[in-house]
């Protein structure tokens, strides 16, 4: 039976997993955004594609590299938390 404590504990764990999974891509977007913004401020180049293309490209690369980490983390969460709740344990 799912009590209130189990529900909130599972919700907390799910939110923590979401933070862990999204951190690599968000960190890369932040670092690239600051670097490109600094470059634009120093060179007075105000091109919109200059901010968009490097961010998207590096985020895709980080996603591709960290995809196994993301998959293993989600599978572990579902195996350890969600499936036993569904099965009634």
C-alpha positions as CSV (number, residue, x, y, z in Angstrom):
1,X,0.0,0.0,0.0
2,X,1.3,3.4,-0.9
3,X,1.3,5.7,2.1
4,X,1.9,9.4,2.0
5,X,5.5,9.0,3.1
6,X,6.3,6.5,0.4
7,X,4.7,8.8,-2.2
8,X,6.7,11.8,-1.2
9,X,10.0,9.8,-0.8
10,X,9.5,8.4,-4.4
11,X,8.7,11.9,-5.7
12,X,11.8,13.3,-4.0
13,X,14.0,10.6,-5.4
14,X,12.5,11.1,-8.9
15,X,13.2,14.8,-8.8
16,X,16.8,14.2,-7.6
17,X,17.2,11.7,-10.5
18,X,15.9,14.4,-12.9
19,X,18.4,16.9,-11.5
20,X,21.3,14.4,-11.8
21,X,20.4,13.6,-15.4
22,X,20.0,17.1,-16.6
23,X,23.1,18.6,-14.9
24,X,25.7,17.7,-17.6
25,X,23.7,19.3,-20.4
26,X,22.7,22.4,-18.4
27,X,26.3,22.9,-17.2
28,X,27.6,22.8,-20.7
29,X,24.9,25.2,-21.9
30,X,25.9,27.6,-19.1
31,X,29.6,27.4,-19.7
32,X,29.2,27.8,-23.5
33,X,26.7,30.6,-23.1
34,X,29.1,32.6,-20.8
35,X,32.0,31.9,-23.1
36,X,30.2,33.0,-26.2
37,X,28.7,36.0,-24.4
38,X,32.2,37.1,-23.3
39,X,33.5,36.6,-26.8
40,X,30.7,38.7,-28.2
41,X,31.3,41.5,-25.6
42,X,35.0,41.6,-26.3
43,X,34.7,41.6,-30.1
44,X,31.4,43.5,-30.5
45,X,30.0,40.8,-32.7
46,X,26.3,40.5,-32.1
47,X,25.3,37.6,-34.2
48,X,22.3,35.5,-32.9
49,X,23.5,32.2,-34.5
50,X,26.8,32.6,-32.8
51,X,25.1,31.9,-29.4
52,X,22.7,29.2,-30.7
53,X,24.8,26.9,-32.8
54,X,27.7,26.2,-30.4
55,X,25.3,25.7,-27.5
56,X,23.1,23.2,-29.4
57,X,26.1,21.4,-30.9
58,X,27.9,20.9,-27.6
59,X,24.7,20.0,-25.8
60,X,24.1,17.3,-28.4
61,X,27.7,16.0,-28.0
62,X,27.3,15.9,-24.2
63,X,23.9,14.2,-24.5
64,X,25.5,11.6,-26.8
65,X,28.4,11.0,-24.4
66,X,26.3,10.9,-21.2
67,X,23.4,8.8,-22.7
68,X,24.6,5.6,-21.1
69,X,24.8,7.3,-17.7
70,X,21.3,8.7,-18.1
71,X,19.9,5.4,-19.2
72,X,21.5,3.4,-16.4
73,X,20.3,6.0,-13.8
74,X,16.7,5.8,-15.0
75,X,16.7,2.1,-15.3
76,X,18.1,1.8,-11.8
77,X,15.5,4.1,-10.4
78,X,12.6,2.3,-12.1
79,X,14.1,-1.1,-11.1
80,X,14.7,-0.2,-7.5
81,X,11.8,2.2,-6.8
82,X,8.9,2.2,-9.3
83,X,8.5,-1.5,-10.3
84,X,8.4,-2.7,-6.6
85,X,5.7,-0.1,-5.9
86,X,3.7,-1.3,-8.9
87,X,4.2,-5.0,-8.0
88,X,2.9,-4.2,-4.5
89,X,6.1,-4.5,-2.5
